[in-house]
Amino acid sequence: MRIVLDTNVIVSGLNYPGNERLVLDMARRGRFHLYLSPFILNEVGGVLSRKFAWDEEKVFQALRMLRSIATLIEPRRRPYVIKDHHADNRNSRMCRGGLRRLSDHRRQEASLAAG
């Protein structure tokens, strides 16, 4: 099974017990294939530092963990689906099947930018 997690699910799973944390634990155990984009990773890092006051090292560790359990991808197509919700549009593109893996070089650049 292939899964794309929304930023809110990831942030909740990292901060609170509950279903979101269970989903992250399942991803860590390899129960499904997790796919994330550089956009999602950047958004997660920003939310953790701004809204939850995580320090830079803790954010770095969380993003490193996410990169280690996920396949990093970015959407091929750019459909406009949800009016005035650009972040949701980016996530929906990933779910609509227009995905491509980042090359090793691009994956490394994205990791550095996200971390």
Protein Blocks (a to p, Z undefined) as FASTA:
>chain_A
ZZdddfklmmmmmmpgcjklmmmmmmmnopaccdddfklmmmmmmmmmmmnopafklmmm
mmmmmmmmpccdddfblcdfbghilklmmmmmmmnopacdddfklmmmmmmmmZZ
